[in-house]
Amino acid sequence: MLNSPHLLSFLRQHWQIVGVIALASAAALWFAISVLLDFIYFNDPKNQDIALKPWMTPRYIVMSYDLPPEVVAELLDLTPQQDRRVPMRDIAEKMGITLDELTEIVRAAAAAYRAGQQ
């Protein structure tokens, strides 16, 4: 069936369309795997509510602490124009506190948010 002359003829005549479909399928698979891996990683209890590291971003905090992006943006004093990929070391420096102090602030905000959800 795969060596059918009609199929090979179709593929040769419409190679651009087949290529676009193949690229779109590969991109969809890439994003699906990425989402699945994030889901598995952040649902592991050892990766939840961990101490902040200098390389972490607000997105990582959103995922690890299971907080809405708006809560994290307000907590870290991020404006909508700021890049959400700024590392925690820069945010702590801007706020004039250490990463340990920022970790405690984030943990307290997460506890307050979770208490308000119940």
N, CA, C and O atoms as a GROMACS GRO file, in nm:
protein
  472
    1MET      N    1   0.082  -0.120   0.000
    1MET     CA    2   0.000   0.000   0.000
    1MET      C    3   0.087   0.127   0.000
    1MET      O    4   0.057   0.223  -0.071
    2LEU      N    5   0.196   0.127   0.081
    2LEU     CA    6   0.281   0.245   0.086
    2LEU      C    7   0.363   0.263  -0.042
    2LEU      O    8   0.406   0.374  -0.073
    3ASN      N    9   0.383   0.155  -0.114
    3ASN     CA   10   0.456   0.166  -0.241
    3ASN      C   11   0.362   0.187  -0.358
    3ASN      O   12   0.401   0.174  -0.474
    4SER      N   13   0.242   0.220  -0.328
    4SER     CA   14   0.143   0.243  -0.433
    4SER      C   15   0.191   0.357  -0.522
    4SER      O   16   0.234   0.461  -0.472
    5PRO      N   17   0.183   0.339  -0.653
    5PRO     CA   18   0.226   0.445  -0.744
    5PRO      C   19   0.144   0.572  -0.727
    5PRO      O   20   0.195   0.682  -0.750
    6HIS      N   21   0.019   0.559  -0.688
    6HIS     CA   22  -0.065   0.676  -0.670
    6HIS      C   23  -0.020   0.760  -0.550
    6HIS      O   24  -0.017   0.883  -0.554
    7LEU      N   25   0.015   0.689  -0.442
    7LEU     CA   26   0.061   0.759  -0.322
    7LEU      C   27   0.194   0.830  -0.349
    7LEU      O   28   0.211   0.946  -0.313
    8LEU      N   29   0.288   0.761  -0.412
    8LEU     CA   30   0.417   0.822  -0.443
    8LEU      C   31   0.401   0.940  -0.538
    8LEU      O   32   0.470   1.041  -0.525
    9SER      N   33   0.313   0.926  -0.632
    9SER     CA   34   0.287   1.035  -0.725
    9SER      C   35   0.229   1.156  -0.652
    9SER      O   36   0.269   1.270  -0.676
   10PHE      N   37   0.134   1.129  -0.562
   10PHE     CA   38   0.074   1.238  -0.482
   10PHE      C   39   0.180   1.309  -0.398
   10PHE      O   40   0.184   1.432  -0.394
   11LEU      N   41   0.265   1.231  -0.332
   11LEU     CA   42   0.369   1.291  -0.247
   11LEU      C   43   0.466   1.376  -0.329
   11LEU      O   44   0.508   1.482  -0.284
   12ARG      N   45   0.501   1.330  -0.447
   12ARG     CA   46   0.592   1.406  -0.532
   12ARG      C   47   0.527   1.535  -0.582
   12ARG      O   48   0.594   1.639  -0.589
   13GLN      N   49   0.401   1.530  -0.615
   13GLN     CA   50   0.332   1.648  -0.668
   13GLN      C   51   0.301   1.751  -0.559
   13GLN      O   52   0.296   1.870  -0.587
   14HIS      N   53   0.279   1.705  -0.437
   14HIS     CA   54   0.236   1.795  -0.328
   14HIS      C   55   0.336   1.793  -0.212
   14HIS      O   56   0.296   1.792  -0.096
   15TRP      N   57   0.463   1.793  -0.244
   15TRP     CA   58   0.564   1.782  -0.140
   15TRP      C   59   0.564   1.900  -0.044
   15TRP      O   60   0.599   1.884   0.073
   16GLN      N   61   0.524   2.020  -0.090
   16GLN     CA   62   0.520   2.136  -0.001
   16GLN      C   63   0.413   2.118   0.106
   16GLN      O   64   0.436   2.145   0.224
   17ILE      N   65   0.297   2.072   0.065
   17ILE     CA   66   0.187   2.053   0.160
   17ILE      C   67   0.224   1.942   0.259
   17ILE      O   68   0.200   1.956   0.379
   18VAL      N   69   0.280   1.834   0.209
   18VAL     CA   70   0.322   1.724   0.297
   18VAL      C   71   0.428   1.773   0.395
   18VAL      O   72   0.426   1.735   0.512
   19GLY      N   73   0.520   1.855   0.348
   19GLY     CA   74   0.623   1.911   0.436
   19GLY      C   75   0.565   1.999   0.544
   19GLY      O   76   0.606   1.991   0.660
   20VAL      N   77   0.469   2.084   0.508
   20VAL     CA   78   0.405   2.171   0.607
   20VAL      C   79   0.330   2.087   0.710
   20VAL      O   80   0.335   2.117   0.829
   21ILE      N   81   0.261   1.986   0.665
   21ILE     CA   82   0.188   1.898   0.758
   21ILE      C   83   0.286   1.826   0.851
   21ILE      O   84   0.260   1.813   0.970
   22ALA      N   85   0.397   1.780   0.796
   22ALA     CA   86   0.498   1.713   0.878
   22ALA      C   87   0.557   1.808   0.982
   22ALA      O   88   0.574   1.770   1.098
   23LEU      N   89   0.588   1.931   0.941
   23LEU     CA   90   0.642   2.029   1.037
   23LEU      C   91   0.540   2.066   1.143
   23LEU      O   92   0.574   2.076   1.261
   24ALA      N   93   0.415   2.085   1.103
   24ALA     CA   94   0.310   2.117   1.200
   24ALA      C   95   0.290   2.002   1.298
   24ALA      O   96   0.269   2.025   1.417
   25SER      N   97   0.295   1.881   1.248
   25SER     CA   98   0.281   1.764   1.336
   25SER      C   99   0.398   1.754   1.434
   25SER      O  100   0.378   1.723   1.551
   26ALA      N  101   0.518   1.780   1.386
   26ALA     CA  102   0.635   1.777   1.473
   26ALA      C  103   0.626   1.886   1.580
   26ALA      O  104   0.659   1.862   1.696
   27ALA      N  105   0.582   2.006   1.542
   27ALA     CA  106   0.568   2.114   1.640
   27ALA      C  107   0.461   2.080   1.743
   27ALA      O  108   0.481   2.104   1.862
   28ALA      N  109   0.349   2.026   1.699
   28ALA     CA  110   0.242   1.987   1.792
   28ALA      C  111   0.292   1.879   1.888
   28ALA      O  112   0.261   1.884   2.007
   29LEU      N  113   0.366   1.784   1.838
   29LEU     CA  114   0.421   1.679   1.923
   29LEU      C  115   0.520   1.737   2.023
   29LEU      O  116   0.520   1.697   2.140
   30TRP      N  117   0.604   1.830   1.978
   30TRP     CA  118   0.701   1.895   2.067
   30TRP      C  119   0.630   1.965   2.183
   30TRP      O  120   0.667   1.947   2.299
   31PHE      N  121   0.526   2.045   2.152
   31PHE     CA  122   0.455   2.116   2.257
   31PHE      C  123   0.377   2.022   2.347
   31PHE      O  124   0.368   2.046   2.468
   32ALA      N  125   0.321   1.917   2.292
   32ALA     CA  126   0.247   1.820   2.374
   32ALA      C  127   0.342   1.751   2.473
   32ALA      O  128   0.307   1.732   2.590
   33ILE      N  129   0.459   1.713   2.426
   33ILE     CA  130   0.557   1.650   2.514
   33ILE      C  131   0.603   1.749   2.621
   33ILE      O  132   0.618   1.711   2.737
   34SER      N  133   0.625   1.874   2.582
   34SER     CA  134   0.666   1.977   2.678
   34SER      C  135   0.562   1.995   2.788
   34SER      O  136   0.597   2.002   2.907
   35VAL      N  137   0.437   2.004   2.750
   35VAL     CA  138   0.329   2.018   2.849
   35VAL      C  139   0.323   1.896   2.940
   35VAL      O  140   0.308   1.911   3.062
   36LEU      N  141   0.334   1.778   2.883
   36LEU     CA  142   0.329   1.656   2.962
   36LEU      C  143   0.445   1.650   3.061
   36LEU      O  144   0.426   1.614   3.177
   37LEU      N  145   0.566   1.684   3.016
   37LEU     CA  146   0.681   1.682   3.105
   37LEU      C  147   0.668   1.785   3.217
   37LEU      O  148   0.703   1.757   3.331
   38ASP      N  149   0.617   1.906   3.186
   38ASP     CA  150   0.592   2.007   3.290
   38ASP      C  151   0.490   1.955   3.390
   38ASP      O  152   0.507   1.973   3.510
   39PHE      N  153   0.385   1.892   3.340
   39PHE     CA  154   0.281   1.839   3.427
   39PHE      C  155   0.339   1.735   3.523
   39PHE      O  156   0.313   1.739   3.643
   40ILE      N  157   0.416   1.643   3.470
   40ILE     CA  158   0.477   1.539   3.553
   40ILE      C  159   0.574   1.600   3.654
   40ILE      O  160   0.572   1.564   3.772
   41TYR      N  161   0.659   1.691   3.608
   41TYR     CA  162   0.760   1.752   3.695
   41TYR      C  163   0.697   1.829   3.810
   41TYR      O  164   0.735   1.810   3.925
   42PHE      N  165   0.602   1.915   3.779
   42PHE     CA  166   0.546   2.002   3.882
   42PHE      C  167   0.441   1.934   3.968
   42PHE      O  168   0.398   1.991   4.068
   43ASN      N  169   0.398   1.813   3.933
   43ASN     CA  170   0.308   1.739   4.020
   43ASN      C  171   0.383   1.644   4.113
   43ASN      O  172   0.321   1.576   4.195
   44ASP      N  173   0.513   1.640   4.100
   44ASP     CA  174   0.596   1.564   4.193
   44ASP      C  175   0.613   1.648   4.320
   44ASP      O  176   0.661   1.762   4.311
   45PRO      N  177   0.576   1.597   4.437
   45PRO     CA  178   0.583   1.677   4.561
   45PRO      C  179   0.721   1.736   4.590
   45PRO      O  180   0.731   1.840   4.655
   46LYS      N  181   0.828   1.671   4.544
   46LYS     CA  182   0.961   1.726   4.573
   46LYS      C  183   0.990   1.852   4.490
   46LYS      O  184   1.087   1.923   4.519
   47ASN      N  185   0.909   1.881   4.390
   47ASN     CA  186   0.928   2.000   4.307
   47ASN      C  187   0.825   2.109   4.336
   47ASN      O  188   0.813   2.205   4.260
   48GLN      N  189   0.751   2.095   4.444
   48GLN     CA  190   0.649   2.193   4.480
   48GLN      C  191   0.697   2.274   4.600
   48GLN      O  192   0.757   2.220   4.693
   49ASP      N  193   0.670   2.402   4.597
   49ASP     CA  194   0.702   2.494   4.708
   49ASP      C  195   0.849   2.486   4.750
   49ASP      O  196   0.880   2.488   4.869
   50ILE      N  197   0.938   2.477   4.652
   50ILE     CA  198   1.080   2.468   4.684
   50ILE      C  199   1.139   2.607   4.706
   50ILE      O  200   1.082   2.707   4.662
   51ALA      N  201   1.253   2.610   4.773
   51ALA     CA  202   1.322   2.737   4.796
   51ALA      C  203   1.364   2.798   4.663
   51ALA      O  204   1.402   2.726   4.570
   52LEU      N  205   1.356   2.928   4.654
   52LEU     CA  206   1.390   2.997   4.530
   52LEU      C  207   1.539   2.989   4.503
   52LEU      O  208   1.622   2.999   4.594
   53LYS      N  209   1.571   2.971   4.378
   53LYS     CA  210   1.709   2.970   4.330
   53LYS      C  211   1.728   3.091   4.240
   53LYS      O  212   1.632   3.142   4.184
   54PRO      N  213   1.853   3.138   4.225
   54PRO     CA  214   1.878   3.258   4.145
   54PRO      C  215   1.829   3.249   4.001
   54PRO      O  216   1.791   3.352   3.943
   55TRP      N  217   1.828   3.132   3.941
   55TRP     CA  218   1.792   3.116   3.800
   55TRP      C  219   1.642   3.107   3.775
   55TRP      O  220   1.598   3.121   3.661
   56MET      N  221   1.565   3.085   3.880
   56MET     CA  222   1.421   3.066   3.863
   56MET      C  223   1.354   3.193   3.810
   56MET      O  224   1.402   3.304   3.831
   57THR      N  225   1.243   3.173   3.740
   57THR     CA  226   1.167   3.284   3.683
   57THR      C  227   1.029   3.289   3.748
   57THR      O  228   0.988   3.195   3.816
   58PRO      N  229   0.956   3.399   3.728
   58PRO     CA  230   0.819   3.404   3.779
   58PRO      C  231   0.733   3.289   3.727
   58PRO      O  232   0.648   3.239   3.801
   59ARG      N  233   0.753   3.247   3.604
   59ARG     CA  234   0.676   3.134   3.550
   59ARG      C  235   0.703   3.008   3.631
   59ARG      O  236   0.611   2.930   3.657
   60TYR      N  237   0.827   2.987   3.670
   60TYR     CA  238   0.862   2.870   3.751
   60TYR      C  239   0.790   2.878   3.885
   60TYR      O  240   0.742   2.777   3.936
   61ILE      N  241   0.783   2.998   3.943
   61ILE     CA  242   0.715   3.016   4.072
   61ILE      C  243   0.566   2.986   4.055
   61ILE      O  244   0.505   2.921   4.141
   62VAL      N  245   0.507   3.032   3.947
   62VAL     CA  246   0.366   3.004   3.918
   62VAL      C  247   0.343   2.854   3.915
   62VAL      O  248   0.246   2.805   3.974
   63MET      N  249   0.429   2.782   3.848
   63MET     CA  250   0.413   2.637   3.834
   63MET      C  251   0.443   2.563   3.964
   63MET      O  252   0.368   2.473   4.003
   64SER      N  253   0.550   2.598   4.031
   64SER     CA  254   0.592   2.527   4.152
   64SER      C  255   0.498   2.552   4.269
   64SER      O  256   0.466   2.459   4.344
   65TYR      N  257   0.453   2.675   4.286
   65TYR     CA  258   0.366   2.710   4.399
   65TYR      C  259   0.218   2.704   4.364
   65TYR      O  260   0.133   2.728   4.450
   66ASP      N  261   0.187   2.671   4.238
   66ASP     CA  262   0.049   2.660   4.190
   66ASP      C  263  -0.031   2.788   4.221
   66ASP      O  264  -0.139   2.784   4.280
   67LEU      N  265   0.026   2.900   4.179
   67LEU     CA  266  -0.037   3.030   4.200
   67LEU      C  267  -0.073   3.091   4.065
   67LEU      O  268  -0.008   3.063   3.964
   68PRO      N  269  -0.177   3.174   4.060
   68PRO     CA  270  -0.208   3.244   3.936
   68PRO      C  271  -0.097   3.343   3.899
   68PRO      O  272  -0.034   3.401   3.988
   69PRO      N  273  -0.072   3.363   3.770
   69PRO     CA  274   0.034   3.457   3.729
   69PRO      C  275   0.012   3.598   3.785
   69PRO      O  276   0.109   3.669   3.816
   70GLU      N  277  -0.114   3.640   3.798
   70GLU     CA  278  -0.142   3.775   3.849
   70GLU      C  279  -0.095   3.789   3.994
   70GLU      O  280  -0.043   3.894   4.032
   71VAL      N  281  -0.113   3.685   4.074
   71VAL     CA  282  -0.071   3.689   4.215
   71VAL      C  283   0.080   3.700   4.223
   71VAL      O  284   0.134   3.778   4.301
   72VAL      N  285   0.149   3.620   4.142
   72VAL     CA  286   0.296   3.623   4.143
   72VAL      C  287   0.347   3.757   4.092
   72VAL      O  288   0.442   3.812   4.147
   73ALA      N  289   0.285   3.810   3.987
   73ALA     CA  290   0.328   3.940   3.933
   73ALA      C  291   0.311   4.049   4.037
   73ALA      O  292   0.398   4.135   4.052
   74GLU      N  293   0.199   4.048   4.108
   74GLU     CA  294   0.176   4.149   4.212
   74GLU      C  295   0.274   4.131   4.328
   74GLU      O  296   0.327   4.229   4.380
   75LEU      N  297   0.297   4.007   4.367
   75LEU     CA  298   0.387   3.976   4.477
   75LEU      C  299   0.530   4.020   4.448
   75LEU      O  300   0.599   4.072   4.535
   76LEU      N  301   0.573   3.999   4.323
   76LEU     CA  302   0.710   4.033   4.285
   76LEU      C  303   0.722   4.173   4.229
   76LEU      O  304   0.829   4.214   4.184
   77ASP      N  305   0.613   4.247   4.233
   77ASP     CA  306   0.609   4.385   4.186
   77ASP      C  307   0.652   4.396   4.040
   77ASP      O  308   0.734   4.481   4.003
   78LEU      N  309   0.595   4.308   3.957
   78LEU     CA  310   0.624   4.310   3.814
   78LEU      C  311   0.515   4.387   3.742
   78LEU      O  312   0.396   4.368   3.768
   79THR      N  313   0.556   4.473   3.652
   79THR     CA  314   0.459   4.547   3.572
   79THR      C  315   0.429   4.466   3.447
   79THR      O  316   0.508   4.380   3.408
   80PRO      N  317   0.316   4.492   3.381
   80PRO     CA  318   0.283   4.418   3.259
   80PRO      C  319   0.388   4.434   3.149
   80PRO      O  320   0.402   4.346   3.064
   81GLN      N  321   0.462   4.543   3.150
   81GLN     CA  322   0.561   4.566   3.047
   81GLN      C  323   0.690   4.486   3.072
   81GLN      O  324   0.769   4.466   2.980
   82GLN      N  325   0.711   4.442   3.196
   82GLN     CA  326   0.834   4.372   3.228
   82GLN      C  327   0.832   4.230   3.172
   82GLN      O  328   0.727   4.168   3.158
   83ASP      N  329   0.949   4.183   3.141
   83ASP     CA  330   0.964   4.048   3.092
   83ASP      C  331   0.939   3.950   3.207
   83ASP      O  332   0.999   3.964   3.314
   84ARG      N  333   0.852   3.853   3.184
   84ARG     CA  334   0.820   3.755   3.289
   84ARG      C  335   0.930   3.650   3.303
   84ARG      O  336   0.917   3.558   3.385
   85ARG      N  337   1.037   3.662   3.226
   85ARG     CA  338   1.146   3.565   3.235
   85ARG      C  339   1.264   3.620   3.314
   85ARG      O  340   1.374   3.563   3.309
   86VAL      N  341   1.244   3.729   3.385
   86VAL     CA  342   1.352   3.787   3.465
   86VAL      C  343   1.384   3.690   3.580
   86VAL      O  344   1.293   3.641   3.646
   87PRO      N  345   1.514   3.662   3.605
   87PRO     CA  346   1.549   3.566   3.710
   87PRO      C  347   1.524   3.622   3.851
   87PRO      O  348   1.522   3.743   3.873
   88MET      N  349   1.505   3.531   3.944
   88MET     CA  350   1.476   3.569   4.084
   88MET      C  351   1.590   3.650   4.145
   88MET      O  352   1.565   3.736   4.231
   89ARG      N  353   1.714   3.625   4.103
   89ARG     CA  354   1.825   3.703   4.159
   89ARG      C  355   1.807   3.852   4.130
   89ARG      O  356   1.837   3.936   4.215
   90ASP      N  357   1.759   3.885   4.009
   90ASP     CA  358   1.738   4.025   3.973
   90ASP      C  359   1.619   4.084   4.049
   90ASP      O  360   1.623   4.200   4.089
   91ILE      N  361   1.515   4.004   4.068
   91ILE     CA  362   1.397   4.053   4.140
   91ILE      C  363   1.432   4.078   4.286
   91ILE      O  364   1.393   4.180   4.342
   92ALA      N  365   1.505   3.984   4.348
   92ALA     CA  366   1.544   4.002   4.489
   92ALA      C  367   1.635   4.124   4.504
   92ALA      O  368   1.622   4.199   4.601
   93GLU      N  369   1.725   4.142   4.410
   93GLU     CA  370   1.816   4.257   4.414
   93GLU      C  371   1.737   4.387   4.401
   93GLU      O  372   1.764   4.484   4.472
   94LYS      N  373   1.640   4.389   4.310
   94LYS     CA  374   1.558   4.508   4.290
   94LYS      C  375   1.476   4.541   4.415
   94LYS      O  376   1.454   4.657   4.449
   95MET      N  377   1.430   4.435   4.484
   95MET     CA  378   1.350   4.454   4.605
   95MET      C  379   1.438   4.482   4.728
   95MET      O  380   1.388   4.522   4.833
   96GLY      N  381   1.569   4.461   4.715
   96GLY     CA  382   1.662   4.486   4.825
   96GLY      C  383   1.656   4.381   4.934
   96GLY      O  384   1.678   4.411   5.051
   97ILE      N  385   1.628   4.255   4.896
   97ILE     CA  386   1.621   4.146   4.993
   97ILE      C  387   1.698   4.027   4.940
   97ILE      O  388   1.736   4.023   4.823
   98THR      N  389   1.720   3.928   5.027
   98THR     CA  390   1.789   3.806   4.985
   98THR      C  391   1.689   3.708   4.925
   98THR      O  392   1.568   3.724   4.938
   99LEU      N  393   1.742   3.606   4.859
   99LEU     CA  394   1.655   3.503   4.803
   99LEU      C  395   1.582   3.426   4.913
   99LEU      O  396   1.468   3.385   4.894
  100ASP      N  397   1.646   3.407   5.027
  100ASP     CA  398   1.580   3.339   5.138
  100ASP      C  399   1.461   3.421   5.188
  100ASP      O  400   1.354   3.365   5.217
  101GLU      N  401   1.478   3.552   5.198
  101GLU     CA  402   1.367   3.638   5.240
  101GLU      C  403   1.255   3.637   5.135
  101GLU      O  404   1.137   3.634   5.169
  102LEU      N  405   1.293   3.638   5.008
  102LEU     CA  406   1.194   3.632   4.901
  102LEU      C  407   1.120   3.498   4.902
  102LEU      O  408   1.000   3.492   4.875
  103THR      N  409   1.192   3.391   4.932
  103THR     CA  410   1.128   3.259   4.944
  103THR      C  411   1.021   3.262   5.052
  103THR      O  412   0.911   3.211   5.032
  104GLU      N  413   1.053   3.321   5.166
  104GLU     CA  414   0.955   3.328   5.275
  104GLU      C  415   0.834   3.413   5.237
  104GLU      O  416   0.721   3.381   5.273
  105ILE      N  417   0.857   3.519   5.164
  105ILE     CA  418   0.747   3.605   5.118
  105ILE      C  419   0.656   3.526   5.023
  105ILE      O  420   0.534   3.533   5.034
  106VAL      N  421   0.717   3.453   4.930
  106VAL     CA  422   0.640   3.374   4.834
  106VAL      C  423   0.563   3.263   4.906
  106VAL      O  424   0.446   3.240   4.875
  107ARG      N  425   0.627   3.196   4.999
  107ARG     CA  426   0.559   3.089   5.074
  107ARG      C  427   0.442   3.144   5.156
  107ARG      O  428   0.336   3.081   5.162
  108ALA      N  429   0.460   3.260   5.218
  108ALA     CA  430   0.352   3.319   5.295
  108ALA      C  431   0.236   3.359   5.202
  108ALA      O  432   0.120   3.339   5.236
  109ALA      N  433   0.268   3.414   5.088
  109ALA     CA  434   0.163   3.452   4.992
  109ALA      C  435   0.090   3.328   4.939
  109ALA      O  436  -0.031   3.331   4.919
  110ALA      N  437   0.164   3.221   4.916
  110ALA     CA  438   0.102   3.097   4.868
  110ALA      C  439   0.010   3.039   4.975
  110ALA      O  440  -0.099   2.991   4.944
  111ALA      N  441   0.053   3.044   5.100
  111ALA     CA  442  -0.032   2.993   5.209
  111ALA      C  443  -0.159   3.078   5.222
  111ALA      O  444  -0.268   3.025   5.242
  112ALA      N  445  -0.145   3.209   5.211
  112ALA     CA  446  -0.260   3.298   5.222
  112ALA      C  447  -0.355   3.275   5.104
  112ALA      O  448  -0.476   3.272   5.122
  113TYR      N  449  -0.300   3.258   4.985
  113TYR     CA  450  -0.384   3.233   4.867
  113TYR      C  451  -0.459   3.101   4.882
  113TYR      O  452  -0.578   3.094   4.853
  114ARG      N  453  -0.390   2.998   4.926
  114ARG     CA  454  -0.455   2.868   4.944
  114ARG      C  455  -0.560   2.871   5.052
  114ARG      O  456  -0.664   2.806   5.040
  115ALA      N  457  -0.535   2.946   5.159
  115ALA     CA  458  -0.634   2.959   5.266
  115ALA      C  459  -0.758   3.031   5.216
  115ALA      O  460  -0.870   2.998   5.257
  116GLY      N  461  -0.740   3.126   5.128
  116GLY     CA  462  -0.853   3.200   5.071
  116GLY      C  463  -0.932   3.118   4.971
  116GLY      O  464  -1.048   3.150   4.943
  117GLN      N  465  -0.872   3.012   4.918
  117GLN     CA  466  -0.940   2.928   4.820
  117GLN      C  467  -1.032   2.825   4.884
  117GLN      O  468  -1.120   2.770   4.818
  118GLN      N  469  -1.013   2.800   5.013
  118GLN     CA  470  -1.093   2.697   5.080
  118GLN      C  471  -1.219   2.751   5.140
  118GLN      O  472  -1.296   2.676   5.200
   0.00000   0.00000   0.00000
